[in-house]
Amino acid sequence: MTQAVTACVMMFASDNWAGACPQVQKALADLGPDVAPAYGGDALSASVNARLSEIFEAPVESLMVATGSAANALALAHFAKPGGITLAHKNAHVMVDEYNGPERVSPGLKILGLSGHAGKLTTDGLCDVLQQFPDGVSRQGRLTCLSLTQATELGQSYTPTDISALANLAKQIGLGVHMDGARFANAIAHLNCSPADLTWRAGVDCLSLGFTKNGAWAADLLIFFDGQSSVEAGYIRKQMGQNFSKPRFMAAQILAMLENDTWLKNAGHANQQATNLANGLAASDKCSVPLMPQSNEVFAYFEARDIERLQTAGASFYPWPDEDIPDDLKQADKTLMRLVCSFATSSKDVEAFLTQLG
């Protein structure tokens, strides 16, 4: 397939705005006329777990879903118990952006938001909360799960050491450990480590692995590393309306992304463009970058007049909610803007934005 990847000029609104990468387009086009058994009885769907097991260096079981929010709700539902509480960062996607989706799927579930710098939980902060739950139980309920966002809402990445330290604390009182990996590939590309090092080797029990932001059309996964949990979770997926009759169209996207490490190449490209953009912004006397990106998201402070001028010129980027900005990163009289790069972001987009900023 020769169709080139295109993108809106100076499009930094979200990696969700980018279309499907050429490899995914070709896989879907090639599959279109095929007839195959429904509900996962096809060869492509059957091969997904084998391919993932190679990549994660251990036997895994997975469930395909359409969105990251569905994967997260399914994961938290799997760990939920009566009176159950999930621990997550106070600005995590499961806490802020999913319209109580996990709570709706699991009535009675409570998500308790914890503080942490740049979206990352800390062992000290987790210890403080765990002390409020002797043996995992208090008058508030009982802890059932720790959910970590990789990369975080502020574009930072947990290292294997970070994850292992947090997971060890959680497992001391029997908590499951979930990772929201909507931008997991970006974290892998930034840290240059293996997927196994960032998941099961560090104590993660299940991973919501996102492909949609990284070049798929609509395909995400919930991966279990214990080889058993997917059976029970499969019933929940059915109840959620996420058991698709033609999952081969999702499997085709996932396999195309995994082939030749396209998922990591796409993420690495997005990360590099974000780094180039952040470096250019930091070198400018018109804005400041409080956090250098560790994924494909850039956060920078701009003057109101420069925001208006850039948006008038066609740039797409958005302000970050003030209530989600850590106190030590806040700056008076300026607005923190989020700029997101994707597999489709070109060097010309970055250069055009920096040139327009002046």
Buried (B, 14 or more C-beta within 10 A) or exposed (E): EEEEBEBBBBBBBBBEBBBBBBBBBBBBEEBEEEEBEEEBEBEBBEEBBEBBBEBBBBEBBBBBBBBBBBBBBBBBBBBBBEBBBBBBBBBBBBBBEBEEBBBEBBEEBBBBBBEBBBBBBBEEBBEEBBEEBEEBEEEEBBBBBBBBBBBBBBBBBBBBEBBBBBBEBBBEBEBBBBBBBBBBBBBBBBBEBBBBBBBBBBBBBBBBBBBBBBBBBEBBBBBBBBEEBBEEBBEBBEEBEBBBEBBBBBBBBBBBBBEEBBBBBBBBBBBBBBBBBBBBBBEBEEBBBBBBBBBBBBBBBBEEEBBEBBEEBEBBBBEBEEEEBBEEBEEEEBBBBBBBBBBBBBEEBBBBBBEBBE
